[in-house]
Amino acid sequence: MKELQLKDAKATLSAVVDRAVAGEPTVITRHGRKEAVLVSFEEWERVSKVPSFADLLLAFPGEPGDIPERSRKPARTLRETGL
């Protein structure tokens, strides 16, 4: 993935967009820090439609008996683990 400083991205925006459409995202940096990523609209749509974990659980096609019972033992606290 290519990195470009913001000032250079501004100067060559058309070329940066063309690369994104061709499947090559660009990281935009400002003062040496990564600030943004330019990707194609198609790629943004693809990654923005990823279902949440809750949606995946709700879509589970099985029956309640398909999931094994959890142990009744209470979870340990951080204090008990020494962390």
mmCIF file of the C-alpha atoms, coordinates in Angstrom:
data_MODEL
# 
_entry.id   MODEL 
# 
loop_
_atom_site.group_PDB 
_atom_site.id 
_atom_site.type_symbol 
_atom_site.label_atom_id 
_atom_site.label_alt_id 
_atom_site.label_comp_id 
_atom_site.label_asym_id 
_atom_site.label_entity_id 
_atom_site.label_seq_id 
_atom_site.pdbx_PDB_ins_code 
_atom_site.Cartn_x 
_atom_site.Cartn_y 
_atom_site.Cartn_z 
_atom_site.occupancy 
_atom_site.B_iso_or_equiv 
_atom_site.pdbx_formal_charge 
_atom_site.auth_seq_id 
_atom_site.auth_comp_id 
_atom_site.auth_asym_id 
_atom_site.auth_atom_id 
_atom_site.pdbx_PDB_model_num 
ATOM 1  C CA . MET A 1 1  ? 0.000   0.000   0.000   1.00 0.00 ? 1  MET A CA 1 
ATOM 2  C CA . LYS A 1 2  ? 1.441   3.327   -1.045  1.00 0.00 ? 2  LYS A CA 1 
ATOM 3  C CA . GLU A 1 3  ? 1.877   6.210   1.433   1.00 0.00 ? 3  GLU A CA 1 
ATOM 4  C CA . LEU A 1 4  ? 1.630   9.857   0.436   1.00 0.00 ? 4  LEU A CA 1 
ATOM 5  C CA . GLN A 1 5  ? 1.955   13.073  2.367   1.00 0.00 ? 5  GLN A CA 1 
ATOM 6  C CA . LEU A 1 6  ? -1.229  15.131  2.367   1.00 0.00 ? 6  LEU A CA 1 
ATOM 7  C CA . LYS A 1 7  ? 0.329   17.934  0.316   1.00 0.00 ? 7  LYS A CA 1 
ATOM 8  C CA . ASP A 1 8  ? 1.404   15.440  -2.357  1.00 0.00 ? 8  ASP A CA 1 
ATOM 9  C CA . ALA A 1 9  ? -2.000  13.756  -2.352  1.00 0.00 ? 9  ALA A CA 1 
ATOM 10 C CA . LYS A 1 10 ? -3.633  17.146  -2.938  1.00 0.00 ? 10 LYS A CA 1 
ATOM 11 C CA . ALA A 1 11 ? -1.294  17.874  -5.836  1.00 0.00 ? 11 ALA A CA 1 
ATOM 12 C CA . THR A 1 12 ? -1.907  14.506  -7.493  1.00 0.00 ? 12 THR A CA 1 
ATOM 13 C CA . LEU A 1 13 ? -5.467  13.758  -6.335  1.00 0.00 ? 13 LEU A CA 1 
ATOM 14 C CA . SER A 1 14 ? -6.665  12.600  -9.753  1.00 0.00 ? 14 SER A CA 1 
ATOM 15 C CA . ALA A 1 15 ? -3.859  10.021  -9.978  1.00 0.00 ? 15 ALA A CA 1 
ATOM 16 C CA . VAL A 1 16 ? -4.433  8.894   -6.374  1.00 0.00 ? 16 VAL A CA 1 
ATOM 17 C CA . VAL A 1 17 ? -8.134  8.348   -7.125  1.00 0.00 ? 17 VAL A CA 1 
ATOM 18 C CA . ASP A 1 18 ? -7.275  6.465   -10.318 1.00 0.00 ? 18 ASP A CA 1 
ATOM 19 C CA . ARG A 1 19 ? -4.997  4.136   -8.324  1.00 0.00 ? 19 ARG A CA 1 
ATOM 20 C CA . ALA A 1 20 ? -7.720  3.556   -5.725  1.00 0.00 ? 20 ALA A CA 1 
ATOM 21 C CA . VAL A 1 21 ? -10.240 2.666   -8.450  1.00 0.00 ? 21 VAL A CA 1 
ATOM 22 C CA . ALA A 1 22 ? -7.662  0.261   -9.889  1.00 0.00 ? 22 ALA A CA 1 
ATOM 23 C CA . GLY A 1 23 ? -7.499  -1.498  -6.493  1.00 0.00 ? 23 GLY A CA 1 
ATOM 24 C CA . GLU A 1 24 ? -4.449  0.201   -4.985  1.00 0.00 ? 24 GLU A CA 1 
ATOM 25 C CA . PRO A 1 25 ? -5.362  2.073   -1.781  1.00 0.00 ? 25 PRO A CA 1 
ATOM 26 C CA . THR A 1 26 ? -3.206  4.967   -0.595  1.00 0.00 ? 26 THR A CA 1 
ATOM 27 C CA . VAL A 1 27 ? -2.420  5.924   3.000   1.00 0.00 ? 27 VAL A CA 1 
ATOM 28 C CA . ILE A 1 28 ? -2.472  9.703   3.467   1.00 0.00 ? 28 ILE A CA 1 
ATOM 29 C CA . THR A 1 29 ? -0.059  11.002  6.092   1.00 0.00 ? 29 THR A CA 1 
ATOM 30 C CA . ARG A 1 30 ? 0.147   14.354  7.832   1.00 0.00 ? 30 ARG A CA 1 
ATOM 31 C CA . HIS A 1 31 ? 3.303   15.318  9.720   1.00 0.00 ? 31 HIS A CA 1 
ATOM 32 C CA . GLY A 1 32 ? 4.466   11.700  9.467   1.00 0.00 ? 32 GLY A CA 1 
ATOM 33 C CA . ARG A 1 33 ? 1.304   10.236  11.035  1.00 0.00 ? 33 ARG A CA 1 
ATOM 34 C CA . LYS A 1 34 ? -1.118  8.026   9.134   1.00 0.00 ? 34 LYS A CA 1 
ATOM 35 C CA . GLU A 1 35 ? -4.384  9.990   8.968   1.00 0.00 ? 35 GLU A CA 1 
ATOM 36 C CA . ALA A 1 36 ? -6.568  8.438   6.249   1.00 0.00 ? 36 ALA A CA 1 
ATOM 37 C CA . VAL A 1 37 ? -6.783  5.775   3.559   1.00 0.00 ? 37 VAL A CA 1 
ATOM 38 C CA . LEU A 1 38 ? -8.165  6.449   0.096   1.00 0.00 ? 38 LEU A CA 1 
ATOM 39 C CA . VAL A 1 39 ? -9.926  3.398   -1.333  1.00 0.00 ? 39 VAL A CA 1 
ATOM 40 C CA . SER A 1 40 ? -12.361 2.968   -4.200  1.00 0.00 ? 40 SER A CA 1 
ATOM 41 C CA . PHE A 1 41 ? -16.051 3.445   -3.511  1.00 0.00 ? 41 PHE A CA 1 
ATOM 42 C CA . GLU A 1 42 ? -16.607 -0.219  -4.375  1.00 0.00 ? 42 GLU A CA 1 
ATOM 43 C CA . GLU A 1 43 ? -14.083 -1.300  -1.732  1.00 0.00 ? 43 GLU A CA 1 
ATOM 44 C CA . TRP A 1 44 ? -15.561 1.079   0.862   1.00 0.00 ? 44 TRP A CA 1 
ATOM 45 C CA . GLU A 1 45 ? -19.049 -0.359  0.232   1.00 0.00 ? 45 GLU A CA 1 
ATOM 46 C CA . ARG A 1 46 ? -17.704 -3.894  0.606   1.00 0.00 ? 46 ARG A CA 1 
ATOM 47 C CA . VAL A 1 47 ? -15.988 -3.296  3.943   1.00 0.00 ? 47 VAL A CA 1 
ATOM 48 C CA . SER A 1 48 ? -18.682 -1.039  5.372   1.00 0.00 ? 48 SER A CA 1 
ATOM 49 C CA . LYS A 1 49 ? -21.314 -3.762  5.001   1.00 0.00 ? 49 LYS A CA 1 
ATOM 50 C CA . VAL A 1 50 ? -19.560 -6.260  7.252   1.00 0.00 ? 50 VAL A CA 1 
ATOM 51 C CA . PRO A 1 51 ? -22.180 -7.524  9.713   1.00 0.00 ? 51 PRO A CA 1 
ATOM 52 C CA . SER A 1 52 ? -21.698 -6.955  13.418  1.00 0.00 ? 52 SER A CA 1 
ATOM 53 C CA . PHE A 1 53 ? -20.983 -9.898  15.705  1.00 0.00 ? 53 PHE A CA 1 
ATOM 54 C CA . ALA A 1 54 ? -24.506 -9.542  17.132  1.00 0.00 ? 54 ALA A CA 1 
ATOM 55 C CA . ASP A 1 55 ? -25.994 -9.772  13.613  1.00 0.00 ? 55 ASP A CA 1 
ATOM 56 C CA . LEU A 1 56 ? -23.986 -12.932 12.973  1.00 0.00 ? 56 LEU A CA 1 
ATOM 57 C CA . LEU A 1 57 ? -25.197 -14.486 16.216  1.00 0.00 ? 57 LEU A CA 1 
ATOM 58 C CA . LEU A 1 58 ? -28.803 -13.567 15.471  1.00 0.00 ? 58 LEU A CA 1 
ATOM 59 C CA . ALA A 1 59 ? -28.501 -15.142 12.019  1.00 0.00 ? 59 ALA A CA 1 
ATOM 60 C CA . PHE A 1 60 ? -27.249 -18.465 13.443  1.00 0.00 ? 60 PHE A CA 1 
ATOM 61 C CA . PRO A 1 61 ? -29.429 -21.111 11.763  1.00 0.00 ? 61 PRO A CA 1 
ATOM 62 C CA . GLY A 1 62 ? -29.153 -23.748 14.486  1.00 0.00 ? 62 GLY A CA 1 
ATOM 63 C CA . GLU A 1 63 ? -31.390 -24.673 17.361  1.00 0.00 ? 63 GLU A CA 1 
ATOM 64 C CA . PRO A 1 64 ? -30.611 -23.752 20.977  1.00 0.00 ? 64 PRO A CA 1 
ATOM 65 C CA . GLY A 1 65 ? -29.565 -27.381 21.652  1.00 0.00 ? 65 GLY A CA 1 
ATOM 66 C CA . ASP A 1 66 ? -26.836 -27.094 19.002  1.00 0.00 ? 66 ASP A CA 1 
ATOM 67 C CA . ILE A 1 67 ? -24.745 -24.889 21.290  1.00 0.00 ? 67 ILE A CA 1 
ATOM 68 C CA . PRO A 1 68 ? -23.047 -26.701 24.187  1.00 0.00 ? 68 PRO A CA 1 
ATOM 69 C CA . GLU A 1 69 ? -23.852 -25.538 27.699  1.00 0.00 ? 69 GLU A CA 1 
ATOM 70 C CA . ARG A 1 70 ? -21.284 -23.304 29.338  1.00 0.00 ? 70 ARG A CA 1 
ATOM 71 C CA . SER A 1 71 ? -19.750 -24.243 32.620  1.00 0.00 ? 71 SER A CA 1 
ATOM 72 C CA . ARG A 1 72 ? -21.639 -22.868 35.613  1.00 0.00 ? 72 ARG A CA 1 
ATOM 73 C CA . LYS A 1 73 ? -18.325 -21.894 37.199  1.00 0.00 ? 73 LYS A CA 1 
ATOM 74 C CA . PRO A 1 74 ? -18.186 -18.087 37.628  1.00 0.00 ? 74 PRO A CA 1 
ATOM 75 C CA . ALA A 1 75 ? -15.663 -16.172 35.587  1.00 0.00 ? 75 ALA A CA 1 
ATOM 76 C CA . ARG A 1 76 ? -12.457 -15.162 37.326  1.00 0.00 ? 76 ARG A CA 1 
ATOM 77 C CA . THR A 1 77 ? -11.934 -11.492 38.025  1.00 0.00 ? 77 THR A CA 1 
ATOM 78 C CA . LEU A 1 78 ? -8.744  -9.621  37.209  1.00 0.00 ? 78 LEU A CA 1 
ATOM 79 C CA . ARG A 1 79 ? -7.992  -9.390  40.904  1.00 0.00 ? 79 ARG A CA 1 
ATOM 80 C CA . GLU A 1 80 ? -8.048  -13.217 41.197  1.00 0.00 ? 80 GLU A CA 1 
ATOM 81 C CA . THR A 1 81 ? -5.692  -13.641 38.249  1.00 0.00 ? 81 THR A CA 1 
ATOM 82 C CA . GLY A 1 82 ? -3.187  -11.119 39.631  1.00 0.00 ? 82 GLY A CA 1 
ATOM 83 C CA . LEU A 1 83 ? -3.444  -8.794  36.628  1.00 0.00 ? 83 LEU A CA 1 
# 
